[in-house]
């Protein structure tokens, strides 16, 4: 079973509420890799595009035909 941390979620609450503070604290913990390794350094994967992928992305960019 795969677990993902992504979700489309809308929360409406006062900015000074405990709920909003808990969400902000959680985001910062994940963003800063506090207490665990949640993300890897950008530099580790930034140059990982193959020539074929770069060509595909270029064609998608100029044709505006893409899924992202």
MARBA-58570 format. One record per residue: residue in one letter; residue number from 1; x, y, z of N, C-alpha, C, O, CB in turn. Coordinates in Angstrom, 1 decimal. Glycine has a CB too. Example, Ala and Ser with C-alpha at 12.3 -4.5 7.8 and 13.67 -1.06 7.14 Angstrom:
<rec type="A" seq="1" n_c1="13.2" n_c2="-5.7" n_c3="7.8" ca_c1="12.3" ca_c2="-4.5" ca_c3="7.8" c_c1="13.2" c_c2="-3.3" c_c3="7.8" o_c1="14.2" o_c2="-3.3" o_c3="8.5" cb_c1="11.3" cb_c2="-4.5" cb_c3="9.0"/>
<rec type="S" seq="2" n_c1="12.8" n_c2="-2.2" n_c3="7.1" ca_c1="13.7" ca_c2="-1.1" ca_c3="7.1" c_c1="12.9" c_c2="0.0" c_c3="7.9" o_c1="13.4" o_c2="1.1" o_c3="8.0" cb_c1="14.1" cb_c2="-0.6" cb_c3="5.7"/>
This chain:
<rec type="X" seq="1" n_c1="0.8" n_c2="-1.2" n_c3="0.0" ca_c1="0.0" ca_c2="0.0" ca_c3="0.0" c_c1="0.9" c_c2="1.2" c_c3="0.0" o_c1="1.8" o_c2="1.3" o_c3="0.8" cb_c1="-1.0" cb_c2="0.0" cb_c3="1.2"/>
<rec type="X" seq="2" n_c1="0.6" n_c2="2.2" n_c3="-0.9" ca_c1="1.3" ca_c2="3.4" ca_c3="-1.0" c_c1="0.6" c_c2="4.5" c_c3="-0.3" o_c1="-0.6" o_c2="4.6" o_c3="-0.3" cb_c1="1.6" cb_c2="3.7" cb_c3="-2.5"/>
<rec type="X" seq="3" n_c1="1.4" n_c2="5.3" n_c3="0.4" ca_c1="0.8" ca_c2="6.5" ca_c3="1.1" c_c1="1.4" c_c2="7.7" c_c3="0.5" o_c1="2.6" o_c2="7.8" o_c3="0.3" cb_c1="1.1" cb_c2="6.4" cb_c3="2.6"/>
<rec type="X" seq="4" n_c1="0.5" n_c2="8.7" n_c3="0.3" ca_c1="1.0" ca_c2="10.0" ca_c3="-0.3" c_c1="0.6" c_c2="11.1" c_c3="0.7" o_c1="-0.5" o_c2="11.0" o_c3="1.4" cb_c1="0.3" cb_c2="10.2" cb_c3="-1.7"/>
<rec type="X" seq="5" n_c1="1.4" n_c2="12.1" n_c3="0.7" ca_c1="1.1" ca_c2="13.3" ca_c3="1.5" c_c1="0.4" c_c2="14.4" c_c3="0.8" o_c1="0.1" o_c2="15.4" o_c3="1.3" cb_c1="2.4" cb_c2="13.8" cb_c3="2.1"/>
<rec type="X" seq="6" n_c1="0.1" n_c2="14.1" n_c3="-0.5" ca_c1="-0.6" ca_c2="15.1" ca_c3="-1.3" c_c1="-2.1" c_c2="15.0" c_c3="-1.2" o_c1="-2.7" o_c2="13.9" o_c3="-1.0" cb_c1="-0.2" cb_c2="15.0" cb_c3="-2.8"/>
<rec type="X" seq="7" n_c1="-2.8" n_c2="16.1" n_c3="-1.2" ca_c1="-4.2" ca_c2="16.1" ca_c3="-1.2" c_c1="-4.8" c_c2="17.5" c_c3="-1.6" o_c1="-4.1" o_c2="18.5" o_c3="-1.3" cb_c1="-4.8" cb_c2="15.7" cb_c3="0.2"/>
<rec type="X" seq="8" n_c1="-5.9" n_c2="17.5" n_c3="-2.2" ca_c1="-6.6" ca_c2="18.8" ca_c3="-2.4" c_c1="-7.6" c_c2="19.0" c_c3="-1.3" o_c1="-8.6" o_c2="18.3" o_c3="-1.2" cb_c1="-7.3" cb_c2="18.7" cb_c3="-3.8"/>
<rec type="X" seq="9" n_c1="-7.2" n_c2="19.9" n_c3="-0.5" ca_c1="-8.0" ca_c2="20.1" ca_c3="0.7" c_c1="-8.2" c_c2="21.6" c_c3="1.0" o_c1="-7.2" o_c2="22.4" o_c3="0.9" cb_c1="-7.4" cb_c2="19.4" cb_c3="2.0"/>
<rec type="X" seq="10" n_c1="-9.4" n_c2="22.0" n_c3="1.2" ca_c1="-9.7" ca_c2="23.4" ca_c3="1.5" c_c1="-10.1" c_c2="23.5" c_c3="3.0" o_c1="-11.1" o_c2="22.8" o_c3="3.4" cb_c1="-10.7" cb_c2="24.0" cb_c3="0.5"/>
<rec type="X" seq="11" n_c1="-9.4" n_c2="24.4" n_c3="3.7" ca_c1="-9.8" ca_c2="24.6" ca_c3="5.1" c_c1="-10.1" c_c2="26.0" c_c3="5.3" o_c1="-9.3" o_c2="26.9" o_c3="5.0" cb_c1="-8.6" cb_c2="24.1" cb_c3="6.1"/>
<rec type="X" seq="12" n_c1="-11.3" n_c2="26.3" n_c3="5.9" ca_c1="-11.7" ca_c2="27.6" ca_c3="6.2" c_c1="-11.7" c_c2="27.8" c_c3="7.7" o_c1="-12.6" o_c2="27.2" o_c3="8.4" cb_c1="-13.1" cb_c2="28.0" cb_c3="5.5"/>
<rec type="X" seq="13" n_c1="-10.8" n_c2="28.6" n_c3="8.2" ca_c1="-10.7" ca_c2="28.8" ca_c3="9.7" c_c1="-10.1" c_c2="30.1" c_c3="9.9" o_c1="-9.3" o_c2="30.6" o_c3="9.1" cb_c1="-10.0" cb_c2="27.6" cb_c3="10.4"/>
<rec type="X" seq="14" n_c1="-10.3" n_c2="30.7" n_c3="11.1" ca_c1="-9.6" ca_c2="32.0" ca_c3="11.4" c_c1="-8.1" c_c2="31.7" c_c3="11.5" o_c1="-7.6" o_c2="30.7" o_c3="11.9" cb_c1="-10.1" cb_c2="32.5" cb_c3="12.8"/>
<rec type="X" seq="15" n_c1="-7.3" n_c2="32.7" n_c3="11.0" ca_c1="-5.9" ca_c2="32.6" ca_c3="11.0" c_c1="-5.2" c_c2="32.3" c_c3="12.4" o_c1="-4.2" o_c2="31.7" o_c3="12.4" cb_c1="-5.3" cb_c2="33.8" cb_c3="10.4"/>
<rec type="X" seq="16" n_c1="-5.9" n_c2="32.7" n_c3="13.4" ca_c1="-5.3" ca_c2="32.6" ca_c3="14.7" c_c1="-5.8" c_c2="31.3" c_c3="15.5" o_c1="-5.6" o_c2="31.2" o_c3="16.7" cb_c1="-5.6" cb_c2="33.8" cb_c3="15.6"/>
<rec type="X" seq="17" n_c1="-6.5" n_c2="30.5" n_c3="14.7" ca_c1="-7.1" ca_c2="29.3" ca_c3="15.4" c_c1="-6.1" c_c2="28.2" c_c3="15.6" o_c1="-5.0" o_c2="28.2" o_c3="15.0" cb_c1="-8.3" cb_c2="28.7" cb_c3="14.5"/>
<rec type="X" seq="18" n_c1="-6.4" n_c2="27.3" n_c3="16.5" ca_c1="-5.4" ca_c2="26.2" ca_c3="16.8" c_c1="-5.3" c_c2="25.3" c_c3="15.6" o_c1="-4.2" o_c2="24.8" o_c3="15.3" cb_c1="-6.0" cb_c2="25.4" cb_c3="18.0"/>
<rec type="X" seq="19" n_c1="-6.4" n_c2="25.1" n_c3="14.9" ca_c1="-6.3" ca_c2="24.2" ca_c3="13.7" c_c1="-5.3" c_c2="24.8" c_c3="12.6" o_c1="-4.5" o_c2="24.0" o_c3="12.1" cb_c1="-7.7" cb_c2="24.1" cb_c3="13.0"/>
<rec type="X" seq="20" n_c1="-5.4" n_c2="26.1" n_c3="12.4" ca_c1="-4.5" ca_c2="26.7" ca_c3="11.4" c_c1="-3.1" c_c2="26.6" c_c3="11.9" o_c1="-2.1" o_c2="26.3" o_c3="11.1" cb_c1="-4.9" cb_c2="28.2" cb_c3="11.1"/>
<rec type="X" seq="21" n_c1="-2.8" n_c2="26.8" n_c3="13.2" ca_c1="-1.5" ca_c2="26.7" ca_c3="13.7" c_c1="-0.9" c_c2="25.3" c_c3="13.6" o_c1="0.2" o_c2="25.1" o_c3="13.3" cb_c1="-1.5" cb_c2="27.1" cb_c3="15.2"/>
<rec type="X" seq="22" n_c1="-1.8" n_c2="24.3" n_c3="13.8" ca_c1="-1.3" ca_c2="22.9" ca_c3="13.7" c_c1="-1.0" c_c2="22.6" c_c3="12.3" o_c1="0.0" o_c2="21.9" o_c3="12.0" cb_c1="-2.4" cb_c2="22.0" cb_c3="14.2"/>
<rec type="X" seq="23" n_c1="-1.8" n_c2="23.1" n_c3="11.3" ca_c1="-1.5" ca_c2="22.8" ca_c3="9.9" c_c1="-0.2" c_c2="23.5" c_c3="9.5" o_c1="0.6" o_c2="22.9" o_c3="8.8" cb_c1="-2.6" cb_c2="23.4" cb_c3="9.0"/>
<rec type="X" seq="24" n_c1="0.0" n_c2="24.7" n_c3="9.9" ca_c1="1.3" ca_c2="25.5" ca_c3="9.6" c_c1="2.5" c_c2="24.8" c_c3="10.2" o_c1="3.5" o_c2="24.6" o_c3="9.6" cb_c1="1.2" cb_c2="26.9" cb_c3="10.1"/>
<rec type="X" seq="25" n_c1="2.3" n_c2="24.3" n_c3="11.5" ca_c1="3.4" ca_c2="23.6" ca_c3="12.1" c_c1="3.8" c_c2="22.3" c_c3="11.4" o_c1="4.9" o_c2="21.9" o_c3="11.2" cb_c1="3.1" cb_c2="23.2" cb_c3="13.6"/>
<rec type="X" seq="26" n_c1="2.7" n_c2="21.6" n_c3="10.9" ca_c1="2.9" ca_c2="20.3" ca_c3="10.2" c_c1="3.7" c_c2="20.6" c_c3="8.9" o_c1="4.6" o_c2="19.9" o_c3="8.5" cb_c1="1.6" cb_c2="19.6" cb_c3="9.9"/>
<rec type="X" seq="27" n_c1="3.2" n_c2="21.6" n_c3="8.1" ca_c1="3.8" ca_c2="22.0" ca_c3="6.9" c_c1="5.3" c_c2="22.3" c_c3="7.1" o_c1="6.1" o_c2="21.9" o_c3="6.3" cb_c1="3.1" cb_c2="23.2" cb_c3="6.2"/>
<rec type="X" seq="28" n_c1="5.6" n_c2="23.2" n_c3="8.1" ca_c1="7.0" ca_c2="23.5" ca_c3="8.3" c_c1="7.8" c_c2="22.3" c_c3="8.7" o_c1="9.0" o_c2="22.2" o_c3="8.2" cb_c1="7.1" cb_c2="24.6" cb_c3="9.4"/>
<rec type="X" seq="29" n_c1="7.3" n_c2="21.4" n_c3="9.5" ca_c1="8.0" ca_c2="20.2" ca_c3="9.8" c_c1="8.4" c_c2="19.4" c_c3="8.6" o_c1="9.5" o_c2="18.9" o_c3="8.4" cb_c1="7.2" cb_c2="19.3" cb_c3="10.8"/>
<rec type="X" seq="30" n_c1="7.4" n_c2="19.2" n_c3="7.7" ca_c1="7.7" ca_c2="18.5" ca_c3="6.4" c_c1="8.6" c_c2="19.3" c_c3="5.5" o_c1="9.6" o_c2="18.7" o_c3="5.0" cb_c1="6.4" cb_c2="18.2" cb_c3="5.7"/>
<rec type="X" seq="31" n_c1="8.4" n_c2="20.6" n_c3="5.4" ca_c1="9.2" ca_c2="21.4" ca_c3="4.5" c_c1="10.7" c_c2="21.5" c_c3="4.9" o_c1="11.6" o_c2="21.5" o_c3="4.1" cb_c1="8.6" cb_c2="22.8" cb_c3="4.4"/>
<rec type="X" seq="32" n_c1="10.9" n_c2="21.5" n_c3="6.2" ca_c1="12.2" ca_c2="21.6" ca_c3="6.8" c_c1="12.9" c_c2="20.3" c_c3="7.1" o_c1="14.0" o_c2="20.3" o_c3="7.6" cb_c1="12.2" cb_c2="22.5" cb_c3="8.0"/>
<rec type="X" seq="33" n_c1="12.2" n_c2="19.2" n_c3="6.9" ca_c1="12.7" ca_c2="17.8" ca_c3="7.2" c_c1="13.0" c_c2="17.7" c_c3="8.7" o_c1="14.0" o_c2="17.2" o_c3="9.1" cb_c1="14.0" cb_c2="17.5" cb_c3="6.4"/>
<rec type="X" seq="34" n_c1="12.2" n_c2="18.3" n_c3="9.5" ca_c1="12.3" ca_c2="18.1" ca_c3="11.0" c_c1="11.8" c_c2="16.8" c_c3="11.5" o_c1="10.8" o_c2="16.3" o_c3="11.0" cb_c1="11.6" cb_c2="19.3" cb_c3="11.7"/>
<rec type="X" seq="35" n_c1="12.6" n_c2="16.1" n_c3="12.3" ca_c1="12.2" ca_c2="14.8" ca_c3="12.9" c_c1="12.3" c_c2="13.7" c_c3="12.0" o_c1="12.2" o_c2="12.5" o_c3="12.4" cb_c1="10.8" cb_c2="14.9" cb_c3="13.5"/>
<rec type="X" seq="36" n_c1="12.5" n_c2="13.9" n_c3="10.7" ca_c1="12.7" ca_c2="12.8" ca_c3="9.7" c_c1="13.1" c_c2="13.3" c_c3="8.4" o_c1="13.2" o_c2="14.6" o_c3="8.2" cb_c1="11.3" cb_c2="12.0" cb_c3="9.6"/>
<rec type="X" seq="37" n_c1="13.4" n_c2="12.5" n_c3="7.4" ca_c1="13.7" ca_c2="12.9" ca_c3="6.1" c_c1="12.5" c_c2="12.7" c_c3="5.2" o_c1="12.2" o_c2="11.6" o_c3="4.8" cb_c1="14.9" cb_c2="12.0" cb_c3="5.5"/>
<rec type="X" seq="38" n_c1="11.8" n_c2="13.8" n_c3="4.9" ca_c1="10.6" ca_c2="13.8" ca_c3="4.1" c_c1="10.9" c_c2="14.1" c_c3="2.6" o_c1="10.2" o_c2="13.6" o_c3="1.7" cb_c1="9.6" cb_c2="14.8" cb_c3="4.6"/>
<rec type="X" seq="39" n_c1="11.9" n_c2="14.9" n_c3="2.4" ca_c1="12.2" ca_c2="15.3" ca_c3="1.0" c_c1="13.7" c_c2="15.1" c_c3="0.8" o_c1="14.5" o_c2="15.0" o_c3="1.7" cb_c1="11.8" cb_c2="16.7" cb_c3="0.7"/>
<rec type="X" seq="40" n_c1="14.1" n_c2="15.1" n_c3="-0.5" ca_c1="15.6" ca_c2="15.1" ca_c3="-0.8" c_c1="16.0" c_c2="16.4" c_c3="-1.4" o_c1="15.2" o_c2="17.2" o_c3="-1.8" cb_c1="15.9" cb_c2="13.9" cb_c3="-1.8"/>
<rec type="X" seq="41" n_c1="17.3" n_c2="16.7" n_c3="-1.4" ca_c1="17.8" ca_c2="17.9" ca_c3="-1.9" c_c1="17.5" c_c2="18.0" c_c3="-3.4" o_c1="17.6" o_c2="17.0" o_c3="-4.1" cb_c1="19.3" cb_c2="18.0" cb_c3="-1.7"/>
<rec type="X" seq="42" n_c1="17.2" n_c2="19.2" n_c3="-3.8" ca_c1="16.9" ca_c2="19.4" ca_c3="-5.2" c_c1="18.0" c_c2="19.1" c_c3="-6.1" o_c1="17.9" o_c2="18.5" o_c3="-7.2" cb_c1="16.5" cb_c2="20.9" cb_c3="-5.5"/>
<rec type="X" seq="43" n_c1="19.2" n_c2="19.4" n_c3="-5.7" ca_c1="20.4" ca_c2="19.1" ca_c3="-6.5" c_c1="20.6" c_c2="17.7" c_c3="-6.8" o_c1="21.2" o_c2="17.3" o_c3="-7.8" cb_c1="21.7" cb_c2="19.7" cb_c3="-5.8"/>
<rec type="X" seq="44" n_c1="20.1" n_c2="16.8" n_c3="-6.0" ca_c1="20.2" ca_c2="15.4" ca_c3="-6.2" c_c1="19.5" c_c2="14.9" c_c3="-7.4" o_c1="20.0" o_c2="13.9" o_c3="-8.0" cb_c1="19.7" cb_c2="14.6" cb_c3="-5.0"/>
<rec type="X" seq="45" n_c1="18.5" n_c2="15.5" n_c3="-7.8" ca_c1="17.7" ca_c2="15.1" ca_c3="-9.0" c_c1="17.5" c_c2="16.2" c_c3="-10.1" o_c1="16.9" o_c2="15.9" o_c3="-11.1" cb_c1="16.3" cb_c2="14.7" cb_c3="-8.5"/>
<rec type="X" seq="46" n_c1="18.1" n_c2="17.3" n_c3="-9.9" ca_c1="17.9" ca_c2="18.4" ca_c3="-10.8" c_c1="18.4" c_c2="18.2" c_c3="-12.2" o_c1="17.8" o_c2="18.7" o_c3="-13.2" cb_c1="18.5" cb_c2="19.7" cb_c3="-10.3"/>
<rec type="X" seq="47" n_c1="19.4" n_c2="17.4" n_c3="-12.3" ca_c1="20.0" ca_c2="17.1" ca_c3="-13.6" c_c1="19.7" c_c2="15.8" c_c3="-14.2" o_c1="20.4" o_c2="15.3" o_c3="-15.1" cb_c1="21.5" cb_c2="17.3" cb_c3="-13.6"/>
<rec type="X" seq="48" n_c1="18.6" n_c2="15.2" n_c3="-13.7" ca_c1="18.3" ca_c2="13.8" ca_c3="-14.0" c_c1="17.5" c_c2="13.6" c_c3="-15.4" o_c1="17.1" o_c2="12.5" o_c3="-15.7" cb_c1="17.5" cb_c2="13.2" cb_c3="-12.9"/>
<rec type="X" seq="49" n_c1="17.2" n_c2="14.7" n_c3="-16.1" ca_c1="16.5" ca_c2="14.6" ca_c3="-17.3" c_c1="17.4" c_c2="14.0" c_c3="-18.4" o_c1="18.5" o_c2="14.5" o_c3="-18.7" cb_c1="15.9" cb_c2="16.0" cb_c3="-17.8"/>
<rec type="X" seq="50" n_c1="16.8" n_c2="13.0" n_c3="-19.1" ca_c1="17.5" ca_c2="12.5" ca_c3="-20.3" c_c1="17.3" c_c2="13.3" c_c3="-21.5" o_c1="16.4" o_c2="14.2" o_c3="-21.4" cb_c1="17.1" cb_c2="11.0" cb_c3="-20.5"/>
<rec type="X" seq="51" n_c1="18.1" n_c2="13.1" n_c3="-22.5" ca_c1="17.9" ca_c2="13.9" ca_c3="-23.7" c_c1="16.5" c_c2="13.7" c_c3="-24.3" o_c1="15.9" o_c2="14.6" o_c3="-24.8" cb_c1="18.9" cb_c2="13.5" cb_c3="-24.8"/>
<rec type="X" seq="52" n_c1="16.0" n_c2="12.5" n_c3="-24.2" ca_c1="14.6" ca_c2="12.2" ca_c3="-24.7" c_c1="13.6" c_c2="12.9" c_c3="-24.0" o_c1="12.6" o_c2="13.5" o_c3="-24.6" cb_c1="14.3" cb_c2="10.7" cb_c3="-24.7"/>
<rec type="X" seq="53" n_c1="13.7" n_c2="13.0" n_c3="-22.6" ca_c1="12.7" ca_c2="13.8" ca_c3="-21.8" c_c1="12.8" c_c2="15.2" c_c3="-22.1" o_c1="11.8" o_c2="15.9" o_c3="-22.3" cb_c1="13.0" cb_c2="13.5" cb_c3="-20.3"/>
<rec type="X" seq="54" n_c1="14.0" n_c2="15.7" n_c3="-22.3" ca_c1="14.2" ca_c2="17.2" ca_c3="-22.6" c_c1="13.5" c_c2="17.5" c_c3="-23.9" o_c1="12.8" o_c2="18.5" o_c3="-24.1" cb_c1="15.7" cb_c2="17.6" cb_c3="-22.6"/>
<rec type="X" seq="55" n_c1="13.7" n_c2="16.6" n_c3="-24.9" ca_c1="13.1" ca_c2="16.8" ca_c3="-26.2" c_c1="11.5" c_c2="16.7" c_c3="-26.1" o_c1="10.9" o_c2="17.6" o_c3="-26.7" cb_c1="13.6" cb_c2="15.7" cb_c3="-27.2"/>
<rec type="X" seq="56" n_c1="11.0" n_c2="15.8" n_c3="-25.4" ca_c1="9.6" ca_c2="15.7" ca_c3="-25.2" c_c1="9.0" c_c2="17.0" c_c3="-24.5" o_c1="8.0" o_c2="17.5" o_c3="-25.0" cb_c1="9.2" cb_c2="14.5" cb_c3="-24.3"/>
<rec type="X" seq="57" n_c1="9.7" n_c2="17.4" n_c3="-23.5" ca_c1="9.2" ca_c2="18.6" ca_c3="-22.8" c_c1="9.3" c_c2="19.9" c_c3="-23.7" o_c1="8.4" o_c2="20.7" o_c3="-23.7" cb_c1="10.0" cb_c2="18.9" cb_c3="-21.6"/>
<rec type="X" seq="58" n_c1="10.3" n_c2="19.9" n_c3="-24.6" ca_c1="10.4" ca_c2="21.0" ca_c3="-25.5" c_c1="9.2" c_c2="21.0" c_c3="-26.5" o_c1="8.6" o_c2="22.0" o_c3="-26.8" cb_c1="11.7" cb_c2="21.0" cb_c3="-26.3"/>
<rec type="X" seq="59" n_c1="8.9" n_c2="19.8" n_c3="-27.1" ca_c1="7.8" ca_c2="19.7" ca_c3="-28.0" c_c1="6.5" c_c2="20.0" c_c3="-27.3" o_c1="5.7" o_c2="20.7" o_c3="-27.9" cb_c1="7.8" cb_c2="18.2" cb_c3="-28.6"/>
<rec type="X" seq="60" n_c1="6.3" n_c2="19.6" n_c3="-26.1" ca_c1="5.1" ca_c2="19.9" ca_c3="-25.3" c_c1="5.0" c_c2="21.4" c_c3="-25.1" o_c1="3.9" o_c2="22.0" o_c3="-25.2" cb_c1="5.1" cb_c2="19.2" cb_c3="-24.0"/>
<rec type="X" seq="61" n_c1="6.1" n_c2="22.1" n_c3="-24.9" ca_c1="6.1" ca_c2="23.5" ca_c3="-24.6" c_c1="5.7" c_c2="24.3" c_c3="-25.9" o_c1="4.9" o_c2="25.2" o_c3="-25.8" cb_c1="7.5" cb_c2="24.0" cb_c3="-24.1"/>
<rec type="X" seq="62" n_c1="6.3" n_c2="23.9" n_c3="-27.0" ca_c1="6.0" ca_c2="24.7" ca_c3="-28.2" c_c1="4.7" c_c2="24.4" c_c3="-28.8" o_c1="4.1" o_c2="25.2" o_c3="-29.5" cb_c1="7.1" cb_c2="24.5" cb_c3="-29.3"/>
<rec type="X" seq="63" n_c1="4.2" n_c2="23.2" n_c3="-28.6" ca_c1="2.8" ca_c2="22.8" ca_c3="-29.1" c_c1="1.7" c_c2="23.1" c_c3="-28.2" o_c1="0.5" o_c2="23.0" o_c3="-28.5" cb_c1="2.8" cb_c2="21.3" cb_c3="-29.5"/>
<rec type="X" seq="64" n_c1="2.1" n_c2="23.3" n_c3="-26.9" ca_c1="1.1" ca_c2="23.6" ca_c3="-25.8" c_c1="0.2" c_c2="22.3" c_c3="-25.6" o_c1="-0.9" o_c2="22.4" o_c3="-25.2" cb_c1="0.2" cb_c2="24.8" cb_c3="-26.1"/>
<rec type="X" seq="65" n_c1="0.7" n_c2="21.2" n_c3="-26.0" ca_c1="0.0" ca_c2="19.9" ca_c3="-25.8" c_c1="0.7" c_c2="19.1" c_c3="-24.7" o_c1="1.8" o_c2="18.5" o_c3="-24.9" cb_c1="0.0" cb_c2="19.0" cb_c3="-27.2"/>
<rec type="X" seq="66" n_c1="0.1" n_c2="19.2" n_c3="-23.5" ca_c1="0.7" ca_c2="18.6" ca_c3="-22.3" c_c1="-0.3" c_c2="18.2" c_c3="-21.3" o_c1="-1.5" o_c2="18.6" o_c3="-21.4" cb_c1="1.7" cb_c2="19.6" cb_c3="-21.7"/>
<rec type="X" seq="67" n_c1="0.1" n_c2="17.4" n_c3="-20.4" ca_c1="-0.8" ca_c2="16.9" ca_c3="-19.3" c_c1="-0.5" c_c2="17.6" c_c3="-18.0" o_c1="-1.2" o_c2="17.3" o_c3="-17.0" cb_c1="-0.7" cb_c2="15.4" cb_c3="-19.1"/>
<rec type="X" seq="68" n_c1="0.4" n_c2="18.5" n_c3="-17.9" ca_c1="0.7" ca_c2="19.2" ca_c3="-16.7" c_c1="0.3" c_c2="20.7" c_c3="-16.8" o_c1="0.5" o_c2="21.4" o_c3="-15.8" cb_c1="2.1" cb_c2="19.1" cb_c3="-16.3"/>
